[in-house]
Amino acid sequence: MLSLIQGEVVHHWGWMSTQEFTDIVAISQMTPGPIGINSATYSGYMAVHNAGLGEPMAILGASVATFALVLPSFILMILIVRLFMKYMHTPTVQSVFAGLRPAVVGLLAAATLLLCTPDNFSTPLEDPWRFWISVFLFVATFIGTMFFKVNPIKMIAMSGFAGLLLLY
């Protein structure tokens, strides 16, 4: 979602600079709610504000951007839920969901691999301590949740605390 928003508001339309968009992402991560919606809200506000229009128009821009992001998903979910409730016990729908399970696992694995960057893990040559602690925390969290059935939120909190103690 973020790369799509960035592509449109920064690269395609030029409504804001890359630095402004980076600031928007940072603010969106700190505020409650989904990051895509928060980024769209702030992007709509900044785009109208940077165009030189007043504060009321910037607020309207934020509202329109948020509404435009949420509305298609909302409509699709209503339609899908209605269809799902009607046909959820049919063999075709059951087969579709059985086929989606491996795809979801693949998407989660891809997201995990995308996070395995030098920014998150460092490299053995740059900072071996940070690299090996990061790898250890990753493996420990995986084993804890997969084999010992520790609550994932608890594992995230414990890994964050261990990373704070060991890396800083």
C-alpha angles and dihedrals in degrees: 000000000000095000090050092051091046092049092053104039099035109026106024104035101017093220091146141007126260089251091054090050091049088053090050091053091050091051091045091055092052097049123076118259137049113326093226093057093043091049092049090050093050092042091053090049095047094044092055093039091051089050087066098249121137132267096267090054091048090054089049089050090053091049094048092048092050093046092047091052096046102039100070092048091046093052093045092049092051091051094045093048092050091050093043093051090051098046105023095115097050118109092237094058091044089052092049091054091047088054093047095057095074090043091055090049089050092050091050090049090049091050089050092051091048089057092052094090131134088254091062102031104019115213132274089247099047101042114353094181093055092043096052094042089051092049091047092050091047093051093042091051092048093049093043094053098035104042107017094038094227112171107267093225090053090049091050091050093047092047091049091051092046091048091050092052097042103037104040 
